[in-house]
Amino acid sequence: MAHPSMLRKLVARYEELAAPGADSGDPKVKRQRDDTAYTLCVSTGTRDIRDALRVARQTISAAGEPVAVSTTSASR
């Protein structure tokens, strides 16, 4: 399992890339979203992005980490 702070950044990055209108048909953005989803699944031991997000948020919360992170620090 990835460290909660890393999971927090991955969740924020995924949400940024999955936001309505984020890709505007850009295949590069879609690829980044798919790669982030895959990394979240691997990091949480799940196979579905919905499950990965749920597990990641539970892990973040249990560790006492803030669930939200600014998108500026998430993309670094």
SVG drawing of the C-alpha trace seen along z (x, -y; Angstrom):
<svg xmlns="http://www.w3.org/2000/svg" viewBox="-18 -25 25 31">
<polyline fill="none" stroke="black" stroke-width="0.4" points="0.0,0.0 1.3,-3.4 1.9,-6.1 -1.2,-8.1 0.3,-11.4 1.1,-9.7 -2.4,-8.4 -3.7,-11.8 -1.8,-13.3 -2.9,-10.5 -6.5,-11.0 -6.2,-14.8 -4.5,-14.2 -7.1,-11.7 -9.9,-14.0 -8.3,-16.9 -7.9,-14.8 -11.4,-13.3 -13.2,-16.6 -15.9,-17.4 -14.2,-19.0 -10.7,-18.3 -9.6,-16.4 -11.6,-18.3 -10.9,-15.3 -7.1,-15.5 -5.7,-12.0 -2.7,-13.0 -5.0,-14.0 -7.0,-10.8 -3.8,-8.8 -2.6,-10.6 -6.0,-9.9 -5.8,-6.3 -2.2,-6.0 -3.2,-7.7 -6.2,-5.4 -3.9,-2.4 -1.4,-3.6 -4.2,-4.2 -5.5,-0.6 -2.1,0.9 -1.3,-1.2 -4.5,-0.1 -4.7,3.5 -7.9,3.0 -9.0,3.4 -11.6,0.7 -11.0,-3.0 -14.1,-3.5 -12.8,-0.9 -9.3,-2.4 -10.6,-5.9 -12.7,-4.5 -9.8,-2.5 -7.4,-5.4 -9.7,-7.9 -10.2,-5.4 -6.4,-5.0 -5.9,-8.7 -8.5,-9.3 -7.3,-6.6 -3.8,-8.0 -5.1,-11.4 -4.0,-13.0 -6.2,-15.7 -8.3,-14.0 -8.1,-17.1 -5.0,-18.5 -4.5,-21.5 -4.1,-20.5 -1.0,-22.6 0.9,-20.3 -0.8,-17.2 0.7,-17.6 4.2,-17.7"/>
</svg>
